Amino acid sequence: MPSVTLRAIGPDSKEETLTEYICDWPDCPNVAEHVIGVIVELRAYSAVCKKHAAMIASGRSRPGR
């Protein structure tokens, strides 16, 4: 799963780091919010954004279906 890490100097002059994971849906640039699967043995998981989590929950696999 791709991730984005931002580092910035906070108001107290300390470096702060924020890491966000990107949605696993093809061509989706949104931040992942919902984990949909985990394989503990491989230390791998899949997560999607709110929009794609709703599509999966409703039983649709693609937009417009």
Secondary structure, DSSP 8 states (H G I E B T S, - for coil): --EEEEEEE-TTS-EEEEEEEB-SSTT--SB--EEEEEEGGGTEEEEE-HHHHHHHHHT-SSTT-
